[in-house]
Amino acid sequence: MPKLKEDCWICKSLHDPAHLVFFESPTSVGKLNPDQFFKGYSFVTLKWHSEELYQLSDKDRKSFLEDMSRVARALSEVFNPDKMNYELLGNGMPHLHWHLIPRYKTDPLWGRPIWTGTRQRKRFSREDYQRVVDRIRATLGK
């Protein structure tokens, strides 16, 4: 199995903070973004260090994509967005991880990438994060 990379902060924080983790498979970890300005914004992160989809074996790539799709479906059921955005960038931190961003016609950046505007961060209480995580886990368990 491929290894974690010592100087990669994503490798170091796969399960941290633990209270935001709502999904785990042999391939991926799913967790909420602590910033919930976009309600339901989550990450699905590869459990080992790899920087490009084409570097994965066919089996691992399919598993990673299936995990992302499964989490996106659950987020859609829980949050009922108008559109789901999928981002796999890696230029800020080269470790394969999806940004799954439920988008709503009411959000101030509707029709534009979330990176284009300024916005306030939105943090929840530990209990509110737990309620959201529980709802997503229940939906994934269906």
Protein Blocks (a to p, Z undefined) as FASTA:
>chain_A
ZZddfklmklmmmmacfklpcbdcfkbccdddfblkbghiacdddfbdcfbfklpcfklm
mmmmmmmmmmmmmmmmmnopabdcdddehlmpgcdddddddddfkbmkgoiafklpccdd
ddddfklmmmmmmmmmmmmmZZ
